[in-house]
Amino acid sequence: MTVRAWLIVLTVAAVPLVVASRAAGQIPPKSGCADCHFADPQSPRREHLEAWDRSPHGRANVGCEKCHGGNAHTFEGFLAHAGIVRPSDAKSPVHPRNLAATCGSCHTGALIAFQQSRHSELLQSGNRSGPTCSTCHGEVGGRVLSAKALAGECNGCHGPGERAPRAQRAQDVREEYDALQAVRQQMKLAQSLIRRVADKQRRAWLTEAYRQVEIPVQRAVDAGHQFVYEDLREQLAVARTRVEALLSSLANP
């Protein structure tokens, strides 16, 4: 018997033990797709699988079937892959035209904002040159690009070649996302200082002030998903004023 055959046999044999353990509440449920593909050293796109395993999606047990379809509750290959089509197929949940809706089944706020963008309109019209979720966040990694890397993505269309208008777009994007990162660093500092406040009443007041910083930051992120950088800049200015006032309060009890 080949090594591959033995691996499949051992994987299938382990299923009753895994199911029993999960039923007893000993371990959280995991994607059967990933279990089987990891067991098979000849699985296609191994790097994709490993990227998922290292990602927030993998840690949260958001299985392959959530994006690709199929049946994660069987180790029979034919049944497990039933209904799965290639990403290039217009019916695929990860086809560029459908990807935002697939991601949006969990990331609702980002989907709502993105659907209001010109880039979303282009994708829905059949133009696949514009960005979608995987452009900025990776196929499965759920990463957040640095301001420099994001500007590089924008330059692909809005750069010197000007396949799309706004040649200065990448520079504007980099400046705004650098500013967003700076505000987030200030928020992180404020949060760590708030935890050290012994007075419960004062800590509650400071916590509420921190929440008031989060509101414009989230609005800025939404504006980014809409690619409306004027709104992003405006919300960041509000957030910066609030977080600086919060830090001043923390420095002067």
N, C-alpha and C positions, 0 to 999 in steps of 0.2 A: 504494500500500500504506500502511496506517495506521501510526502510530508504534508502537502496541502490537504489530502484526504484525511490524514490523521488529525490535523488541526480542526477540520470541520466536525469530525466525529466527536472529538473532545469538547468542542464548543457546544454541540447539541446535547451531549451527555450532561453538561453542566447546567443546562437550562432549568431542570426541576429543582436543583439546589438553589439557584439564583432566585427563582420564583418563590420558593418556600421562605427564603431569607427575607425577601421583600415583603411578603405577606405578614411575616412576624415583626415587621418594622425595624429590622436590623440595618438595612442599607437603603438609600434612596433609589427610586427607579432610574434606570439609565437607558440610553438609546440602544436597542438591540441591533440597529444598523451598525453603530460604531463598534459594538462588541464583536460582531462577525467580521467586519472589515479589518479590524486590528488583528484578529486571529489569522487572517489570510495575508501572508507576506506578498502575494501577487496582486493585491487589490490595486485598482487604478488610482492615480492621483493621491499617492500616499501623503504628499506634502499638504494637500488640502485637509485630509483627515487629521494630521498632526497639528495643523494650525487651529482646527476646531477644538482639539483636545486642550490646547493651551489658552483658549479664548474665554471671555466671560460667558459665552454661549455654552461651551463645554463644561465649565464649572457649575453653571446653573442647570445642567442636564437638559438643555434645549436641543433635542435630538435632530438628526439629519432629516427625518420625515417632516419636521415642521416647515422646512423650506423646499424640500425636493419631492414630498409626497411619499407614497409607498406604505408598507405595513411594517412597523417596528416591533411587532409582537410575534413574529415568526422568524425562524432561522432557515426556512426553506427558501432558497434563492428566488425561485420563480414567483412565489407568493409575496415575498418581501419587496420585490421590484415591480410588482403589478401597478400599472398606472403611471410609472415614472417615464418622463420623456426628456430628451436632450434640452439643455438650456437654450439652444438656438430655435427650438420649437416655440411658436407663439403661445402654445397652451401651457408651457412650463411656468411654474410659480417663480422661477428665477430668471426668466426671460427679461431683458432690460425693461420692457414695457410693463411687466407685472411685478418687478422686484420691489418697488416702493410699497405696493399694497401688501406683499408678503411680509416684509419687514414691519410694516405698519400694523400688522395684527397684534404686535406687542408694543411697538414704538409709535403709539397713536399720535402724540403731539408732533413728532417729527414728520409723520406722514401728512398730517393736515397742513403743516407749513409748506412742505415740499410740493404738495399738489397745487399750491397757489403760485408756484414759480414758473418762469418762462421755460426753464429746463424740463419741467414736467410736461408742459404743453408740447415741447419738441418730441419727447419720447412717445407720447400718446399719438402724435401725428405720424409716427413711423420713422422719425429721424433719430438714429441711434448714436449720433455724434456727441450729444450732451451727456453730462454726468448723471449717474444714479447712485444709490446708496453705497454700492461696492467701490465706487470711484474714490470716495473719501474714507470709507470705513473697512475696506477689504471684503473679500468674499465671505469669510466666516469669522475673521479675527475680531470684529467689533472694535477696531482700533480708532483712536482719534488722532488725526494727522497733526503734526506740528504746524505752526503758521508758515514756516518756510516750505514744508512739503506741500501744504495746501496751495500755496501760491504757485508752486511748480505745476500742480494739476491744472490750475486756471490758465497758466501760460500755454498749455497745450492748444487752446483755442484762442485765448484773448491776448497772446503774446505778440512779439514783433511781426509774426506772419499775418496776424489779424484775420484768421479764419472766421472769427466772430468779432463784433465791435468792442469798444472799450479796451484799448491796448494797455491802459494803466490799471486794469482790474486786479491783476495779480499783486501789484504793489499795494493797492488799497486793502486787499484781503489780508496781506501779511501784516500790515500795520494794525488793522482792527483785531485780528486774532492774537497778535502779540499783546495788545492792550487787554483783551479778554483774559489771557493767561495771567497777566499781572494782577488783575482784579481777583482772579481765583486764588492766587498766592496770598493776597491780602486777606481774603476770606478764610483761608486755611489757618493763617496766623491768628485771626480773630477768634476762630473756633477753638483753637488750642488754649488761648488766654481765657475764654469764657469758662472752660471746664475747670479752671483753677480758682474761680470766684467762689468763696465760701458762703457768702450771704445768699440765701435761696431767693429772696425777693429781687435782689439786684441781678442775680444770674438769670432769673425768668425774664426780667426786662431786657437784658442784653441778648438773650436768645430770641426774643421777639424782634429786636432790632436787626439781628442777623437774618431772620426770615425776610425782613423787608429788603435786604440786599439781594436775596435769592430771586425775588420776583423780577426785577429788571434784567438780571443775568439770564434767567430762563427766557425772557422775551427777546433778549439779544441772540440767544441760541436759535430761537424760532425764526428770527429775522435772517440768520445765517442760512437756515434750511430753505428760506424763500429766496436767498441771494439778494436781499434788499439791504445793502450795507449802510445806507443812510440811516435806516431804522436801527440797525445794529449799533452804530456809532452813538445814536441818541440814547438808547437804553443803557449802553455802557457808561455814558456820562452820568446818568442817574445812579447807577450802581457804584461808580467810583466815589461820588459825593457821599453816598450812604455808608460805604465801608470805611472811608476815611473818618467820617464822624464817629462811627462805632469804635474804631481804633483809638481815636482821641479820648473817647469816654473810658476805654479800658486803661489808657495810660494815665488818666487823671481821675481816679475813683473819688 
